[in-house]
């Protein structure tokens, strides 16, 4: 039975991905930063499946916490097949680069780029021994082109670096049966982060070429496909799940 580690998997897009992986039959290690309402709700709902699922607390900006997440996943289930790096800090306040504090800059880079490095460094030796692994990171719309992003310079820099890191892992680990890919969600508004695709189809959004808003279900379905044993020909890819917005912007 495949085992998946998903970071920040108790709410938002992470919860939807956790649900999809669970329904696929994988055992799960779900990480969370603090015991909030989302954590308690999920833990209660999944209590009957506690033999298949464990929850591990930790901060993605902490190397020690990230390494412990991997250690606890492997210790509990004896293998680690899939890592979905869903977590990533974000500063919502609009700030120009000159206005960032050192602490804010380091949190963006540590939480979005260094965390992926520590996850990969700890997980890859396990995956090599298994001759199988799926390492999935998150970017943002147009991340592959390393665009400038007004007021989001630290986040954009970290995620653009993560594009290159993900592709590098895909090359280095291909002979071990390990793939590495990035998924770049488009705009997924708060009310649709834990919604399924059917819910999105009930709403019109003419700013999106496909005519509807993106949902957590769209992201989860994409990730689920990448975790499949037969998805080994897809590696080093950056997949934009935007409903065509990324293409529309390129035309402009």
N, C-alpha and C positions, 0 to 999 in steps of 0.2 A: 504494500500500500504506500503510495507516494505521500511524502510529508511536505507541507508548505509553511513557510514563515512569512507572515505579512505584517509589516510595520504600520502602526496607527490604524489598526483594522477594526476598531469598535464603532466608528461613526463615519458619516459622509461617504465618499467614494470607497474608502477602506472597508467600511461595513459591507457595502454591496459586493465588493470583490471577495471578502471573507465568506459571504453567503454562497456565492457561486462556486468557490473552491470546496466548501463543505458539501454542497449538493452534488458535486462531481465525485465525492467519495474520499477526498483527501483527508488525512489528519492535519490538524492545524496548530500552529503556535501563533497567537494573535497578540501583538504588543500594544501597549497604551502608555501614555505619559502620566496620566493622573486618574484616580478613581472618581470619575464624574458620573453624571446621570446615564450617559451612553454606555459606559462600562458596566454599571450595575444592571441596566436593562438587558444588555446582550448576555451577560453572565447568567442571569435568571432564565432567559428564554432558551439558552443552550445547556441548561443544567443537566438534562437527561442524557446529554452526549459528552459528558465530562471525560470519558475515557478516550475520546477522539480529539479533544480540544483542550489546550492550556492557554492561560493568559499570563503574560510576562510584562512587568512594568519596567519602563526605562525611558531615557531621554536620548534622542537620536544625535544630539550635539555632544554627547559624552562617549568617548571611545570605549571606556570601560563598560558602559551600559550596552553599547552595540555588541561588543564581544560576548557579553554575558547572555544576550538574547540568543545568539547562535548556539552558545554552549548549552543553554537550557533546552533549546529545541532538539538538539542532537541527543542530549542526555535522556530526555523523556521518551523519544520515539526511535532512537537508534539509527536515524538517517535524516538527511536534509536534501530534498530534491528540488525544491522551488523556493526562491526568495523573491518576494514582491515588495520593493522598496516604495511603499505608498507615502510614508511620512516625509515631511519637508516643511520647515518653518517658513513663514511669509510675513512680511511687514505690510499691513494694510494702509498705514499712514503714507501719504505721498511725500517722498523725500528725494531731493537731489543728492548726488554722490557726496558733495562737500558737506552735507548736513548729517551724514551717517556718523554715529559714534563708532569707535573701534569695536565695542561689544556687539553692536548691531551687525556690523560687517562680518565679524567672525561667526556670529550665530547663523547668518545666512549661508556662509561658505561651509562651516562645519556641519550644519544640519542637512544641507542639500548636496554637497559634494564629498566632503571628507567622510561623512557617514556611509555613503555608498562604497567608498574605498575600504573602510573598516569591515563593512558587511561582506564585501567580496573577498577580502583577504582572509577572513575567518571561515567563510562558507566554501570557497573554491577547493581547498584540500579535501574536504569531505566529499564534494561532488566528483572530484578526480578519482577518488577511491571507488566511488559507485559507478564511474564511467557514465554519469548522467547528471545533468543539472539544467535548471532554467533560472536565469537571473534577469529580472525585469525592473526597469527604472521608469520614473515619470519625468517628462519634460513639460514644455508649454507650447502653445501654438507657434509655429515658425522657429522653434528652438534649433532645428538643424542648420539654419542659415546664420545663427549667432547674431540676431538683430539687436539693435539698440532698443531699450525699453525705458521710456521716460518715467522717472520716479521709482524705478524698480531695478536699478543698476546692479545691486548686490545679488539679488535673486536671479536676474538674467545671466549674470556672469557665472554663477555657480551652476545653473542648469545647462548653459552652453558648454561648460567644461565637462559636465556629466554626459553630454552627447558623445564627446571624444572618448571618455573613459569607458562608456558602454561598448562602443565600437571596438576599442582596443581589447577589452575582455573577450569579445566575440572571436577575434582573431587568435588570441593567445590560447584560448581554451577549446577551440573547435575540435581538436583531435581527441579530447577527453569526453566528447558527447555533451558538452556544455554549450548552451546558447545564451546570448545576451542581447536583449532588445529594449527599446524605449517606447513607451506609449505617451503620446502628447494629447491630452484632452483639450477640446475647445472650451467654450464658455459653458460651464455646468452650474446653473444657479442653485442656491441653497435648497430650494424646495424640490429639486430634481436629483440631488446627489444620492439619495437612497431610493429613488424611484426606478421602476422597471421600464423597459422600452415601450410597452403598451401605454403607460401613463403619458409618456412624451408624445405619443401619436395622437393623443386627445387634444393637444394644444397646437395652435398655429403660431409660427414664428417666421415671418417673411424676410427677416434679416439673414436667415440661414438658407442656403440653396436647397436643401432637402425639405424645407418648410416646417420644421418642428424643432423644439429645443433638444439638446443633448441630455442624457440621463446617466446616472450611475450604472444602470444596466448596460448601456452601450460600452462603457469602459470595462466593466466586468467581463462582458462577452468577449471582448478583444483579448484581454489578459488570459482568460480561460483557454482560448484557442492557442495562445503562445506556450502555455504550459503542457500541452498535449505531447505524448511520446512521439507522435508522427509529425510534429511541427519543427523537426530538426533542420529543415532546409531554410528556415527563416531565422537568421541570426545577423547581428550587426545592423538591424533595421530600426528606423525611427518611424513609427506609425502614428499619423495624425488622425485623431478621431474628432472631426470638427463639423461633419455634415457638409463639407465643401467650402467652409469659410476660408481655410488656408489657401485654397485654389483661387477663390475670389480675390483675396488680398494680393496674391501674386500677379493677377491680371492688372490690378490697379498700380 
